[in-house]
Amino acid sequence: MSLEIRTDRLLLRRWRESDLAPFAAMGEDPEVMRYFPAPLTRAEGDALAARADGLFDTHGYGLWALETRSTGDFLGFAGLAPLPAFIPGPSGIEVGWRLARAFWGQGYATEAARAALGFAFGRLELEQVHAITAVINEPSRAVMERLGMTAMVEFQHPKIPVGSSLRVHIRYSVSRAATARASAAGDLTR
């Protein structure tokens, strides 16, 4: 079973050694990491990439490395992961993404996340997928809304210090049925 996904502009694929240096640069970029507690060291970035790719071996889904089909440039990751147990509400799978700053504002996050949702609802036959982000992360919330996701519940993220502007998070969800209806109606925008 191939785990690669091709969209109009992107290839979602397993991670390669050559992804680690540009991924480390992303993790060290304070703008890329502004909605996370701290930038990542090279070792932390390498460990995150290994965990992201390892999900494919343990679950049959994971966080794909993203590359542009036109140039082969690595631009970040997007995909699926088990929803952490501390998130309020039912357990499940979340969709997530992170892109290098040079690729922001071009619709890549939405395109990649939509492909991951297609995998979740098609190949995995899931009924619902979730996403979480800091309430103040308007760019990611906008992507979630373009994906047809609905805000469900705000919560205090237990791994972020009290008093941090990042502590209040929000959970979004979308169902397979809602995604199918929106797709049939042509309501899914880039």
C-alpha positions as CSV (number, residue, x, y, z in Angstrom):
1,M,0.0,0.0,0.0
2,S,1.5,3.3,-1.1
3,L,1.5,6.0,1.5
4,E,2.4,8.8,-0.9
5,I,-0.3,11.3,-1.8
6,R,-0.1,13.7,-4.8
7,T,-2.1,16.9,-5.1
8,D,-2.0,19.5,-7.8
9,R,1.1,21.1,-6.3
10,L,2.4,18.8,-3.6
11,L,3.8,15.4,-2.8
12,L,3.0,14.1,0.7
13,R,5.6,11.4,1.4
14,R,7.6,9.6,4.0
15,W,10.5,11.6,5.6
16,R,14.0,11.5,4.2
17,E,17.4,12.3,5.7
18,S,17.6,15.3,3.4
19,D,14.5,16.8,5.1
20,L,16.2,17.1,8.5
21,A,18.3,20.3,7.8
22,P,15.4,22.3,6.4
23,F,13.1,21.0,9.1
24,A,15.6,22.1,11.7
25,A,15.7,25.6,10.2
26,M,11.9,25.7,10.5
27,G,12.1,24.7,14.1
28,E,14.6,27.4,14.8
29,D,12.6,30.1,13.1
30,P,10.8,32.1,15.8
31,E,8.0,33.1,13.4
32,V,7.3,29.5,12.4
33,M,7.3,28.6,16.1
34,R,5.4,31.6,17.5
35,Y,2.3,29.5,18.4
36,F,4.4,26.9,20.2
37,P,6.1,27.2,23.6
38,A,9.6,27.5,22.2
39,P,11.7,27.0,19.1
40,L,13.2,23.5,18.6
41,T,16.8,22.5,18.9
42,R,18.3,20.4,16.0
43,A,18.0,17.3,18.2
44,E,14.4,18.1,19.1
45,G,13.6,18.7,15.4
46,D,15.2,15.4,14.4
47,A,13.3,13.5,17.1
48,L,10.0,15.1,16.0
49,A,10.7,14.1,12.4
50,A,11.5,10.5,13.5
51,R,8.2,10.4,15.6
52,A,6.2,11.9,12.7
53,D,7.5,9.3,10.2
54,G,7.3,6.4,12.8
55,L,3.5,6.9,13.0
56,F,3.3,5.3,9.6
57,D,4.9,2.1,10.9
58,T,2.7,1.9,14.0
59,H,-0.6,3.3,12.8
60,G,-0.6,3.2,9.0
61,Y,-0.9,7.0,8.9
62,G,1.3,9.8,10.0
63,L,2.7,13.3,9.4
64,W,3.9,13.3,5.8
65,A,6.9,15.4,4.7
66,L,5.7,17.9,2.1
67,E,7.5,18.8,-1.1
68,T,6.6,20.9,-4.0
69,R,6.0,18.8,-7.2
70,S,7.4,21.5,-9.4
71,T,10.8,22.0,-7.7
72,G,11.1,19.1,-5.1
73,D,11.6,21.7,-2.3
74,F,10.8,20.5,1.2
75,L,8.2,22.9,2.7
76,G,7.2,21.3,6.0
77,F,4.8,18.6,7.1
78,A,1.1,17.8,7.2
79,G,-0.9,14.7,8.2
80,L,-2.6,12.7,10.8
81,A,-1.7,11.7,14.4
82,P,-3.5,10.3,17.4
83,L,-5.2,13.0,19.4
84,P,-3.4,13.5,22.7
85,A,-5.4,12.0,25.6
86,F,-5.5,15.2,27.5
87,I,-7.6,16.9,24.9
88,P,-11.2,17.3,26.1
89,G,-13.9,15.3,24.2
90,P,-13.8,11.9,22.5
91,S,-10.5,10.3,21.5
92,G,-9.6,10.3,17.8
93,I,-7.2,11.4,15.1
94,E,-6.1,15.0,14.5
95,V,-5.0,16.6,11.3
96,G,-2.0,19.0,11.6
97,W,0.5,20.9,9.6
98,R,3.6,23.2,9.8
99,L,5.2,25.0,6.9
100,A,8.4,26.9,6.4
101,R,7.7,30.7,6.3
102,A,8.7,31.0,2.6
103,F,5.6,28.8,1.8
104,W,3.0,30.7,3.9
105,G,0.0,32.4,2.3
106,Q,0.0,30.2,-0.9
107,G,-2.7,27.7,0.0
108,Y,-0.3,24.9,0.7
109,A,-1.4,24.2,4.3
110,T,-5.1,23.9,3.1
111,E,-4.1,21.7,0.1
112,A,-2.0,19.4,2.2
113,A,-4.5,19.1,5.1
114,R,-7.3,18.5,2.6
115,A,-5.3,15.6,1.2
116,A,-4.7,14.2,4.7
117,L,-8.5,14.4,5.4
118,G,-9.1,12.6,2.1
119,F,-6.8,9.8,3.3
120,A,-8.5,9.8,6.7
121,F,-12.0,9.6,5.4
122,G,-11.2,7.4,2.3
123,R,-8.4,5.0,3.1
124,L,-8.9,4.9,6.9
125,E,-12.7,5.2,6.7
126,L,-12.8,7.5,9.8
127,E,-16.1,9.2,10.6
128,Q,-14.5,12.3,12.2
129,V,-11.2,14.1,12.4
130,H,-10.1,16.8,14.8
131,A,-7.6,19.6,15.0
132,I,-6.2,21.7,17.9
133,T,-4.5,25.0,18.0
134,A,-3.9,28.0,20.3
135,V,-6.9,30.3,20.2
136,I,-4.7,33.1,19.1
137,N,-3.4,31.2,16.1
138,E,-5.6,32.8,13.6
139,P,-3.8,31.5,10.5
140,S,-4.3,27.9,11.5
141,R,-7.9,28.5,12.6
142,A,-8.5,30.0,9.1
143,V,-7.2,26.8,7.5
144,M,-9.4,24.7,9.8
145,E,-12.4,26.7,8.8
146,R,-11.5,26.4,5.1
147,L,-11.5,22.7,5.6
148,G,-15.1,22.9,6.9
149,M,-14.1,22.2,10.5
150,T,-16.3,23.5,13.3
151,A,-15.0,25.0,16.6
152,M,-16.0,22.6,19.4
153,V,-14.5,23.5,22.7
154,E,-11.8,25.7,24.2
155,F,-9.5,24.3,26.9
156,Q,-6.5,25.0,28.9
157,H,-3.5,23.1,27.4
158,P,-1.9,21.3,30.4
159,K,1.6,21.3,28.9
160,I,1.7,25.1,28.5
161,P,2.4,27.3,31.5
162,V,-0.4,29.1,33.2
163,G,-0.3,32.8,32.1
164,S,1.0,32.0,28.7
165,S,-1.0,33.5,25.8
166,L,-0.7,30.1,24.2
167,R,-2.4,28.2,27.0
168,V,-6.0,28.6,25.8
169,H,-6.5,26.1,22.9
170,I,-9.4,25.2,20.8
171,R,-10.5,21.9,19.3
172,Y,-12.1,21.8,15.9
173,S,-13.8,18.8,14.3
174,V,-15.1,17.8,10.9
175,S,-17.1,14.7,9.9
176,R,-16.7,12.6,6.8
177,A,-20.4,13.3,5.9
178,A,-19.9,17.1,6.2
179,T,-16.7,16.9,4.0
180,A,-18.6,14.9,1.4
181,R,-21.5,17.3,1.4
182,A,-19.2,20.3,1.0
183,S,-17.1,18.6,-1.7
184,A,-20.3,17.8,-3.7
185,A,-21.5,21.3,-3.4
186,G,-18.2,22.8,-4.4
187,D,-17.8,24.6,-1.1
188,L,-14.2,23.6,-0.3
189,T,-12.0,26.5,-1.1
190,R,-8.2,26.5,-1.5
